[in-house]
Amino acid sequence: MSTLTRQLSGTHETIRAFSRRVEIPLLGEVAVPSPDRLAFYAGVGLLAALQIVEWPVALVIGGGHVLADQHLSGLAKGLGDALEAA
């Protein structure tokens, strides 16, 4: 696969992942996560609502998931750039 094809493929995936946006009155336009991420957050929220886990634990789980996802996407990009340069 050529470098240009890899770049365009990665860009297309990024655009597709964050192309859904919703207008929220006080916040403005907000990107909506993909359906699988929404299901995860809904599941954690449901566990907190049913008091299976405490709400601070649910917040930590959700926040950690967001941070890990951002870190892994940056890590994957850095790894791809390093492999490309090699």
C-alpha positions as CSV (number, residue, x, y, z in Angstrom):
1,M,0.0,0.0,0.0
2,S,1.4,3.4,-0.9
3,T,2.1,6.1,1.6
4,L,-0.6,8.3,0.0
5,T,-3.2,5.6,0.2
6,R,-2.4,5.0,3.9
7,Q,-2.6,8.7,4.6
8,L,-5.9,9.0,2.8
9,S,-7.3,5.9,4.5
10,G,-6.4,7.2,7.9
11,T,-7.8,10.6,7.2
12,H,-11.0,9.1,5.9
13,E,-11.4,7.0,9.1
14,T,-10.8,10.1,11.3
15,I,-13.4,12.1,9.3
16,R,-15.9,9.3,9.4
17,A,-15.4,8.9,13.2
18,F,-16.0,12.5,14.0
19,S,-18.4,13.7,11.2
20,R,-21.5,13.2,13.3
21,R,-22.2,16.5,15.1
22,V,-25.1,17.7,17.2
23,E,-26.1,21.2,18.1
24,I,-26.6,21.6,21.9
25,P,-28.2,24.9,23.0
26,L,-25.7,25.9,25.7
27,L,-22.6,24.0,24.4
28,G,-22.8,24.7,20.7
29,E,-21.9,22.0,18.1
30,V,-20.6,18.8,19.7
31,A,-19.1,15.7,18.0
32,V,-21.0,12.5,18.6
33,P,-18.9,9.4,19.2
34,S,-19.3,6.2,17.1
35,P,-22.1,3.8,18.0
36,D,-19.9,1.3,19.8
37,R,-18.4,4.0,22.0
38,L,-21.9,5.4,22.8
39,A,-23.0,1.8,23.8
40,F,-20.0,1.6,26.1
41,Y,-20.8,4.9,27.8
42,A,-24.5,4.0,28.0
43,G,-23.6,0.8,29.7
44,V,-21.4,2.5,32.2
45,G,-24.1,5.0,32.8
46,L,-26.7,2.3,33.3
47,L,-24.4,0.5,35.8
48,A,-24.1,3.8,37.7
49,A,-27.8,4.5,37.5
50,L,-28.7,1.0,38.9
51,Q,-26.1,1.6,41.6
52,I,-24.1,-1.5,40.6
53,V,-21.0,0.8,40.6
54,E,-20.7,4.1,42.3
55,W,-21.0,7.2,40.1
56,P,-17.4,8.4,40.8
57,V,-16.1,5.0,39.6
58,A,-18.3,5.3,36.5
59,L,-16.8,8.7,35.8
60,V,-13.3,7.4,36.2
61,I,-14.0,4.4,33.9
62,G,-15.5,6.7,31.3
63,G,-12.8,9.3,31.5
64,G,-10.1,6.7,31.4
65,H,-11.7,5.2,28.3
66,V,-11.7,8.6,26.6
67,L,-8.1,9.3,27.5
68,A,-6.9,5.8,26.5
69,D,-8.7,6.1,23.2
70,Q,-7.0,9.4,22.5
71,H,-3.6,8.1,23.6
72,L,-3.9,5.0,21.5
73,S,-4.9,6.9,18.4
74,G,-1.9,9.2,18.8
75,L,0.3,6.2,19.6
76,A,-0.8,4.4,16.5
77,K,-0.2,7.5,14.4
78,G,3.3,7.9,15.9
79,L,4.0,4.2,15.3
80,G,2.8,4.5,11.7
81,D,5.0,7.6,11.1
82,A,8.1,5.8,12.6
83,L,7.5,2.7,10.4
84,E,7.1,4.9,7.4
85,A,10.3,6.7,8.1
86,A,12.2,3.4,8.5
